[in-house]
């Protein structure tokens, strides 16, 4: 037990370093793409996220058919090569093409890491294990953007991409050292259909309600991001440094909730707690503009980040609980595709909202709708019951 606890902490540390490297790469490449063309940043994000949407089913089948740890190691090495290559390309077309290839690696690696977590739980619960992993990603959110500004500003994009490549090598080395193997599913059992992952997520009642209402909220929360910038700049008049503290407050809230609150939720209440977290996230953004004060925004974003951490950890734990262990790769690949698809769909919608109703209006609308969607999900869950016996039967 203790051995697996230690390896879970090691995996979480490697994920944190990798997340920092990802932020360094995204921001450095974003500046580079923006210098080449005004719409370069949006295209870069589309290329990075699209593979997890378009290839979700195939990525999940790869993870479930092959030995998962080996898949994760190969994916890390592949991402390291692509990231290093990005250090030496100079055209926007090449950057976007390689970003898409990098996104393929991310789609496979993230599903593989998710499928390995239950094997490393040790003396922890699934909630505590997922909370630790989610906290690691939150640390990347806190440190990555600041470090990206330093590396990209002082050393340049090439050095930023080399640093990202090193983080991929690190996580590949950690994964190779894990003392676990995930059984290979026979090809006939795995199923070749790309849509099977979505069937796993939406074929179970509690998962379908939680993910369905959560996805609606996610679209509006993602659309609210341009409103964050517009509200801070136009209504509060804060600069880049002050706004950076707002983003940090959100990440700190995520880390705190992932580590301290989410792991304390009873297994039978995970779905409800997940949607309550999503509602808190939306309500924080809805409430803040009523008081046009910077300190209120800081407090609201800390609370919103806590809701975000509860939601993210809850989704991961719920899928681990309610989907058969030998299908976790397909389930999480589908979840990742659903999440990134919602964010891609919201990219243009957020900008349109800001130009139509302004920063405050965007936060009121997007935050309010996402909160209401989550609360509707809570009511539906209460009416059908949380079915803890079904979850226990499917837990890894």
N, C-alpha and C positions, 0 to 999 in steps of 0.2 A: 504493500500500500504506500509506504513512505517513498519507495523508489518512484512510483508513478506520480506522486505529488511533486517530487523534485523535477521530474521531466516535464510535467505540465507547466510549472513555473518557468522552466527553461524555454519551453515553446512559446509561452506568453511573452517572455523577454525578447525572443527573436522576432515575434510578430510586431512588438512595439518598435524595434529597430527598423524592421522592414517598412512599417507604416510611416516612420519618419522619412525613410528614403523615398517612399512613394510621393510624399508631399513635396520633398525637395525637387523631385523629377517633374511633377505636374506643374509646379509654380515656375520652375526654370524654363521648361518647354513652353508654358503658357506665355511667358514674356517673349520668348523667341518667336513663337507663332504670331503673336500680336504685332511684333515689329515687321513681320512680312506681309500681314494682311489684317485688317481691322476685325474680321470675323474669325481669325485663326484660333482664338481660344475656344470658341464654341465648337468648331470643327474638331479640335483636339479632344475635347471632352466626349464628343460623340464617338470618335474613333476608339477611345479608351474603354467606353462603357458598352458600345454596341455588341462586341463579341459575347458578353455575358447574357445579353438578351437573345441574340440570333442563334447562338450555339449552346444555350443552356442545357438542352436535352442531351446533346452529344457529349458535353463536358461531364455531365452527371453519369452517363453510361460508362465513359472511360474510367471514372473513379470507382464505380461499383463493379466493373468487370475485371479490373487489374488490381494487383496488390497496391493498396492505397498509399502506403508510405513511400514506395518506389516511385509512384506517379508524382507525389508531391516533391520528391527530391529532383526528379527529371524536370518538372515544371520550374522549380527554382533555378536550376542551371540554365534552362532555356531562357528564362526572363533575364538572367544575368548577361547572357550573350546579346540579347536584343537591346538591353539598356546600354551596354558598352558600345554597341554599334551606333546608337543614337547620339553618342558623344562626338561622332565624326561625320555626321550628315549635315548638309547645309541648305537643302531645298525644303520648302514647305511640304511638297508632295511626299518626299521621302520620310519626313518627320511623321506625317499623318499615317502613312502606310505602316511604318514600324510601330507607331502607337497602337494601331489595330492589332498587329501581331502580338504586341505586349499584352493587350487586353485578352487575347486568347489564353495566354499563360495564366493571367489573373483568374479567368473563369474556371480553369481546371484546378489551380493551386488552392483557391479559396474553398472550393467544394471538398477537396481532399483534406485540408486542415480541419474543416468542420466535422468530417466523418471520423477523424482520428481522435477528437476530443473525448468521446465516451470511453475510449480505451485507456485514457490517462487520468480518469477522474480520481482514482485512488480512494482516499478516505473522505473526499469531498462529495457534495451532491452535484448533480448536473447544473443546478442553478449557480452554485459557487464556482464551478469550473468555467461556465460560460461568462459569469461576471468577471472572472480574472482575464479571460481572453478579450472581452469587450473593453475592459479597463486598459489593456495593452494598446488597443486601437485608439482609445481616447488619448493616451499619452502621445501617440504619434500625431494626433490632431493638435495637441498643445505645442509640442516641440517642433514639429515638421515645418509649419509655415514660417516661424521665426528663423529657423536654421536655413531654410530655403533662401530667405532674403539675404542672409550673410554670405552663403556659398555662391549663389547666382550673382549677387552684386559685386563681390570681391574677386571671385575666381572665374566665374563664367559658367555657361550652360554645360560645356564639356566636362568640367570637374564635377558638376552636380550629377550628371548621368553616370560618371564613373563611381561616385559615391553610392548611387542607387544600385548599381551592379554589384558592388561589394555587399550591400545589405541582402541582396538575393542569394549571394554565395553563402552568407552567414546562415540564413534560414534553411538553405539546403543542407548545410553541414549539421545543423541542429536536428533536422528531420531524420537525417541518415543515422544519427546516434540514438534515436528513440528505440527503446527495447520492445516494440510492439509490432504486430503484423495484423492487418485486417483481411479477413478471409476473402478469397476471390470468388465472386459469384459466377456460376456457369453462364455462358452466353445466352442459353435459352431462357434462363431465369431473369436475366437483366432486362431483356426487352429492348429492341432497337429504336422504339418510337420516341422522338424528341418530346412529344407532348406528355409522356408518362410522368415526368416530374410534376407537372401541374395537376395531373390526376391524383397523384399521391397527396398533394397539398389540399386540393379542394374536394376530394372524395370522402374526407372525414369531417363530420359536422362542425365540431368545435374549431378545428383548424380553418375550415372554410369561412366561418363567421369572423374569426379573428383576423385572418389575412385579408379577407374581402373588405371589411370596414377599415382595416389598417391601410390597405392600398389606396383607398379613396383619400384618407387623411394624408398619406405620404405625398400624393400628387399635389395637394394644396400646400403642404409644408415645404416642399421643394420649390413650388412657385412663389413662396413667401421670401425666398433668399434675396432676390433683387430688391424686395421691399425693405429688408434689413438695412442694406446700404443706403437706399434712398431716404428712409426715415432718419437714420443716424446723421446723414449729411444735410438734408433739407430741413428737418424739423428740430434737430438738436444742435446742428452745426458742429459736430465733432469731426476731428481729423482722422488720419489713418492710424496713428498710434492709439488714440482713444478707442477707435473701433476695434483694433486688435485686442484690446483688453476685454471687449464685449465677447468676441469669439472665444477668448481664453476662458471667460466665465462660463460659457456654455459647455466647453470641454471639461472643465473642472466639475461641473454638475453631473455630466455623463459619467465621469470616472467614479465620483462619490456614490452615485446610485447603483452603478454596476457592481461595485465592490461591497457596499454596506447595506443596501436596501433590497435589491433584486434577489440575492441569495437567500434571504429570509422568507421569501414567499413560499407557502405550502404548495406542493406539486399539484394538488387539485384546484388551486386558485391562480395558476400561472396565466391562463388565458385572460381572465378578468383583470389581473394586475397589469398585463401587457397593454390592454386597451385603456385602462385608467392612466397609465404612463403616457400613452399617446394623447389622451385628452388634456393632461397637465401641460404637455408640450405645446399644444395648440392654444390653450387658455393663456399661457404665459405671453405668447406673442399677441394675442387678442387684447389682453389687459394693459400691456405696457403703454400703448399710445394715448391712453386716457390721461396720463400724467406725462407731459413732455419734459421729462427730467432724465439726465444721463444716469444718475444713480438708480432710478427706477428701472431703466433698461438693463443695467448691470445685474440687479437683483432678479428681474424677470427672466433674463437669459440664463442665470444660474439655475433657477427653478425649472425652466424649460429644458435645460440640458439634463437635469435629473430625470424628468419625464422621458426624455430621449434614451437615456441609459437604461431605464426600466423597460422601455419598449423593445430596444434592440436585444437585450439579454433575454427578455421573455420570449421573443420570437424564436431565438436560437434554441432555448430550452424546450419550448413547446414542440418544435419539429423533432428534436431528439426524443421527446417523450412519446409522440403520437405516430411516428413513422417507423416501420420496421428497420432495425439497425442495418441490415444488408441493402437498404435502399436510401440511406442517408445522403449518399453522393448525388443521386438524381434529385432528391427533395431539396437539398440546399442549393444546387445549381439552378433549379427552377425558381427558388425563392430569390436568389441573387439576381436572376434575370428579371423577375417581376419588379424588384426594388429599383434596379437600374433603368428598366423600361419606364417606370413611373417618373423617375427623375429626368430622363430624356424628354418625356412628354411635357414635363413642367418647365423646361428651359425657356421655350418661347412664351408660354403662358404667363410666367412671372414678369417678363419684360413688358408684355402687353398690359398686364394689370397695373404696373407702375405708371406707365404712360397714360392710362385711363383714369385711375382713381388715386394715384400718388402713393407715397410710401406708407402713410398712416392707413389709408384705405385698404392697401394690399395686406397689411398685417391684420387689420380687423376682419377682412373677408377670408383670407387664407387661414388665419389662426382659428377663427370662429367655425368655419366649415369643418376643418380637421378635428376640432374638439367635439363637435356635434356628431360627426360620423363615428368617432370612437365610442361616445356615450350610447349611441344607438346600438353598437355592437355589444356593449355591456348589458343593455336591456335584453337583447336577443339571447345572449348567453344565459342570463338569469332564467329566461323562459324555457330553455331546453335543458338546463343543467350542465355542469362541467364534465360529467361522465368520467370521473377519476379512474374507474375500473378499466375503461378502454385505454386510457393513457398508460396505466400500469402494464397492460398486456403487451403494449408495443414498445415500451422503454428498452433501451439497449441493455 
